[in-house]
Amino acid sequence: MPDPSIFDAMRAPRSSLTRRILARAGDSGVRQLTELPGVMLMRHDQPAVNSCSMYEPCVAVIVQGSKRVVLGSESMSYGENHYLIASMDLPVKTALLQASPERPYLAVALKLDWRDIASLMLEMPPAMARKPEADTRAMTTGALTAPLLEAFDRLLALLDQPEDIPALAPLIRREIHYRLLAGEAGARLRQIATVDTQSHQVARAIASLNTRFAEPLRVETLAREVGMSLTTFHHHFKSLTAMSPLQYQKQLRLTEARRLMLSDRLDASTAAFRVGYESPSQFSREYRRMFGAPPSRDIADLRWQPEQAAA
């Protein structure tokens, strides 16, 4: 059973962080903080399912509520006592499990800085600078600690004293990176930050794939570009992402097509062509398999939900 004193130590910083997010996050949705680049605040007043998004390398802390994240065929849930690390670009499905107007879902996320992480790895005491483990999933959760929660609270507190941001924000970000490296999920970060690991090579391939996902995918070319054999590349790619390269590309394409139809109001055929599909019927089949409804009905349902929430 967890030590009750751990939760007592987190009560004050959690309460403070809750107030700061409520004051800055807006009515609902995700807000990128221009004053603190790389920091995002999230507020949602109702549960939601079947959302798809692209997670950049980041750490996310839920202050209120809980969430389920699906990576490939694997699912993980986390809430107020854990943080989540995504150590590379990952297409995911998400569901907000606990959220209401009386107690909204509140979270803060920080984009990871790999240069800062690599620098810290060189400076950490030998006992803490453990070697990277063999490939494991590029997304995981870890137990939230009071020092990590306090660091996030101090980072958002800088919004009240913007003149201090240039000098103090880099120091607090560095502290957050240190806490993550020293924590139970630090192995995920060491995997990607260590240049001579196969995880780092796969991360490079994923970065390349994200810039050209609408093009035909030649996995052999992708593997060769990062200096791996096809078999080794396939193995490590799936170990990290729970998907094959083709499945990863498909999820990227479908997620982007959904965004284009919802935000830019493109029709299904145009969106399909824009993300690389040549056959509208194939696009419709794969879209329905992923989102549970054909494109037209799914987009209509998504547009209807906010109207219902406002009613």
N, C-alpha and C positions, 0 to 999 in steps of 0.2 A: 504494500500500500504506500502511495506517495507520502512524503513527509508533509504534514499540514503547514509547517513553517514556510515551505517553498511557496505555497499559494498565498500565504499571508504577506510574504515579501513582494509578491507581484500585484497585490491589491491596489496600492497607491499609484504605481506607474500605469497600471491598466486603466484606472479611473481617470487619470490625467490624460492619457492617450485617447481615451474615448471622447472626452470633451474637445480635444483638439481636432479630431477627425470630424465630429459633428459640426464644428464651427467652420470647417474648411471644405468639406466634401461636396457640399451642395445638396440638392433634393434627392437625387438618385443617380446611380451609374458610376462611372470611373472618371476621376479627375487627375490629369497630369499636372504636377506642380511646376510651373515655369520658374518659380523662384528657387526651387530645388530640383534641378534636372535629374531625371531618373527615378524620382519618387512619385508614386501613384497612391491616391486615396480612393477607397471604394465604399459606397453605401448602397444598400438595397433594402427596400421595405417589404418585400414579399419573396417567398421561395420561387425558384425558377429551375427548370430542367432542360436538358438537351441543348445547352449553349455550347458553342464551339469557339475556340480562340487559339491564338498562337502565344505561347509563353516564351518570352525572352529569358536568358539567364538572369535569375532574380531570386530574392528571398521574400516571402510573403508571410505576414503575421495577421491572424484573425484576432480582433479585439472583442467582437461580439458575434455569436452565431457559429455556424459550421458549414462545411462545403465538402462535396465529393468531386474528385478529379479522376478522369479516366484517360489513361495513356495506353494506346493500343488496345489490348484485351484485358488490361489490368486496372483495377480501381483502388483508390485510397481515399479515406475520409480523414479530415482533421478539423480541429476547432480551436478553442481559446487557449489550450494548454500546449499547443504544438505550432511550429513554424513549418513552412514548406520551402524546399530548395529545388529550383529547376536549374540544372547546370549546363544546359545547352538549349537551343531553339527547339521547342516541342509543340506539335499540334495536339490539343487536348479537348475533351468534352468535359463540361463542368455542370454541377447542379448545386444550387444553394439550398441547404437542407433546413436551416433555421433562420428566419427573417420575418419581421412584422413591423408595422408602423410604430408600435409601442416599444419594440426592441429591435431596431434594424440591424442587419448584417453590416459590420464595420471591419475594414481591413486596411493595412498599409503594406506597400511593396516597394522594394528598392532594387534597381538594376545592379547586377554585380559588375565590379571593375576588375578584370583579370590581371591588369598590371599591378594593381594594389595587392591582390591576393598572392601573386607570384613573389612580390617583394616581401610580404609578410612571411611566406613560407621559408625564405632565407633567414629571417630574423628570429623565428620561433625557437625556443629552447629545444635541444635534441630530444628530450623526452616527449615533446608535443609534436615534433615534426616527423610524424610517422610516414612511412612510404605509402604511396597510393596502393589501394587494394586492387585486386583483379576486377575486371569490368562488372559493374552492377548498374542498376537502373539510374538514368540521368535525372530522375526526379525522386525525391524522398522527403520524409518528414523527420523532425527532431523535436525533442522536448524543449519547450520554451523556458528560458531562465530569466530571473529578475534583471541581471545586468544587460541582457539583450533587449528586454522590454524597455528598460530605462534609457538605453542608447537611442532607441527609436523615439521615445518621448522627448529627449533632448534635441534630436534632429528636427522634429516638428516645432519645438519651442522656438527655434531660430526664426520661424515665420513672424513672430512677434517682435523680433529685433533684426530686421533684414540687413542692417549694416554689419552685423556679425557673421553673416553667411559665408562670404568669401574666405574668411580666416578659420572659422570653426567647423563648417560643414565637412570639409575634407578629413578633419581629424575624427569626427564622429562616424563618418562612413568607414574609415579605416578601423575604428573600434568594432563596428558591426561585423566587418569582414573577419577580424581577429576572433570575435566570439564564435562565429560560424566555423572557422577552421579548427578552433579548439573544442567544438562541440561534437556530439555523436554523429552528425551528418557531414563532418568535415572531409571525410574520405571522398565524397562525391566531387568536392571542389578541387582536391589535390589531383584527382584523376584527370580533370580537364586542363588544369593549369600546368601540369608537368609535361613539357614539350615532347619528351621521347616516349610517351605512352600511346598505345593504340586508341585510347579514348580521345586523346587530343587530335589524332588523325581523323577519327570519325567526326569530331566536332567541326573540323575544317571542311570535311565533305558536306556536312549538313548546312554550313554557312553558304557553300557554293550552290547547293540544291535549292536553298530558299530564294536565291536571286534569279533562278531560271526554271522554276517548277512548271511553267507553262510549256517548256520545250520537251520533246521526246526524251525519255530518260534512258541513258545507256549506262547501266551500273558498272560495266567493265571500265568505261572511261573514268567514271567517278572514282573507282577504286585505284586506278592507275595514277590519277592526279594526286592522290595523297600517299602514294607509295605502298599500297597494300595489294595482296593477291585477292582475287575475287572471292574465294572461299573464306579467307580471314576477314575480309571486309563485311561480308554478309553476316558472319557470326557475331562480330563485335557491334555492328549496327543494331542488330536485333537485341543483343544483350543490353544495350543502353536505352533503346527507345521502345522496346516491346513491339516493334513493327519491322517489316522488311523495308528496303528502300522504296519499292513500288507502292507499298501500303502507305508509307509516309508521304510520298508525293501525292497519292490519291486524296488523302485527308487534307493536305494543303490546298489542292485544287478545289475540292468541294467546299471547304470553309471560305475560301476567297470568293467563289461563285455565290455563295449564300450572302456574303457581305455586299457584293456588287448588286444583287437583286434587291436587297433590303435597303441599302443606303443610297445607291445610285439609280435605283428603280429600272435596272436593265431587265429585259425579258430573259427567260431561261435559255433560249438558243444563243443569244448574244453573250450572256455570261459564260455559258459552256465553252463557246469558241474562244472567249477572252482568256480563259484559264488553261486552254490546251486541248479541249475535247474536240474531236472531229465528227463524232456521232451524237446528235441530240438524244437519241433513244438510249444509248449507253450511259450518257450523263444522267438521264432521268432515272434509270434503273439503279445506278450507284448512289445517286442522291437519296432516293427513297430508302435504300438499304442503310444508309448512314443516319438519316434524320427521321426516318419513320413515316414519311409522307412525300408525295411528289412535290416538285419545286413550287408550283403555283399555290397548292394548298398550304404548304409549310410557311411560305412567305406571307400569305394572307393571315394565317394564325398568329405569326409574330407581330404583324402590324395591328392586329386586333387586341392583343394582350395589353399594351400600354393604355389603349382607350378604356379597357375594362378597369384597369388599375386606377385610372383617373375618375371613373364614374362614382 
